[in-house]
Amino acid sequence: MGYVLILGADSDIAKAIAMKYAKNGYGVYLAGKDTVKLEQDAEQIETQYKAKVKVFRFDALEFYNHKNFYNSLEPKPAGVICAIDYLGDQYESEEDFLETKKIIDMNFTGCVSILNIIANDFEARREGFIVSITSTAGDRGRRSNYTYGSAKAGLTNYLSGLRSRLIEADVQVTTVKTGAIFNKATNDELFYIAPAKPHEIADDVFKTQQKNRDIVYSKWQWKFLSVYFNNIPEMIFKRMGS
């Protein structure tokens, strides 16, 4: 089955995805900034699933190093899961362009930089799969997170074009759109609608990738919620609080 490369592997979601693929017979490349945490995760996954796991330092913002990073992977991965995500602070981004730039570079530019490199390799090999996690925040701009949402919207559109390009090379590109995520930060905020737990997102990622699906919402309820919100007239939507 080969190795699956997980970008942004520091998060709870990425760890759950790594465990899901390891459980199903894949080797795993964990790539992220916090290599101390990743080494601990790797040891746990190796012990629990008898899988081959390797750790690599990867920073989405270090565009200049992305090609060297990918060239260092041997053997080359059979697929990649892009789980890079940075919510940032909307209000800070309105006052400080450096925060705006970080949100955009983490959620869009950095992802595009490394995925371009991987896509070129997969296209030449005529094999492989790409899964990238985006967000329903990119479906429509909201007052509370429109900087983040615009970056995710850009990534979603990029993936759509990449999917069209790579279909001729038999490389599947899958977009997984998440809504609210149940984690340490959202644990007590019950007002979130249909929050997904990391293992649920991991299940959706694996299942949809194995079925070669193009776009999926995790959880499925968010597909209908997104349609609902997208059909609210702008004159009403612009007055809604969040």
Rosetta blueprint (number, residue, H / E / L):
1 M L
2 G L
3 Y E
4 V E
5 L E
6 I E
7 L E
8 G L
9 A L
10 D L
11 S L
12 D H
13 I H
14 A H
15 K H
16 A H
17 I H
18 A H
19 M H
20 K H
21 Y H
22 A H
23 K H
24 N L
25 G L
26 Y L
27 G E
28 V E
29 Y E
30 L E
31 A E
32 G E
33 K L
34 D L
35 T H
36 V H
37 K H
38 L H
39 E H
40 Q H
41 D H
42 A H
43 E H
44 Q H
45 I H
46 E H
47 T H
48 Q H
49 Y H
50 K L
51 A L
52 K L
53 V E
54 K E
55 V E
56 F E
57 R E
58 F L
59 D L
60 A L
61 L L
62 E L
63 F H
64 Y H
65 N H
66 H H
67 K H
68 N H
69 F H
70 Y H
71 N H
72 S L
73 L L
74 E L
75 P L
76 K L
77 P L
78 A L
79 G E
80 V E
81 I E
82 C E
83 A L
84 I L
85 D L
86 Y L
87 L L
88 G L
89 D L
90 Q H
91 Y H
92 E H
93 S H
94 E H
95 E H
96 D L
97 F H
98 L H
99 E H
100 T H
101 K H
102 K H
103 I H
104 I H
105 D H
106 M H
107 N H
108 F H
109 T H
110 G H
111 C H
112 V H
113 S H
114 I H
115 L H
116 N H
117 I H
118 I H
119 A H
120 N H
121 D H
122 F H
123 E H
124 A H
125 R H
126 R L
127 E L
128 G L
129 F E
130 I E
131 V E
132 S E
133 I E
134 T E
135 S E
136 T H
137 A H
138 G H
139 D L
140 R L
141 G L
142 R L
143 R L
144 S L
145 N L
146 Y H
147 T H
148 Y H
149 G H
150 S H
151 A H
152 K H
153 A H
154 G H
155 L H
156 T H
157 N H
158 Y H
159 L H
160 S H
161 G H
162 L H
163 R H
164 S H
165 R H
166 L H
167 I H
168 E H
169 A H
170 D L
171 V L
172 Q E
173 V E
174 T E
175 T E
176 V E
177 K E
178 T E
179 G L
180 A L
181 I E
182 F L
183 N L
184 K L
185 A L
186 T L
187 N L
188 D L
189 E L
190 L L
191 F L
192 Y L
193 I L
194 A L
195 P L
196 A E
197 K L
198 P H
199 H H
200 E H
201 I H
202 A H
203 D H
204 D H
205 V H
206 F H
207 K H
208 T H
209 Q H
210 Q H
211 K L
212 N L
213 R L
214 D L
215 I E
216 V E
217 Y E
218 S E
219 K L
220 W L
221 Q H
222 W H
223 K H
224 F H
225 L H
226 S H
227 V H
228 Y H
229 F H
230 N H
231 N L
232 I L
233 P L
234 E H
235 M H
236 I H
237 F H
238 K L
239 R L
240 M L
241 G L
242 S L
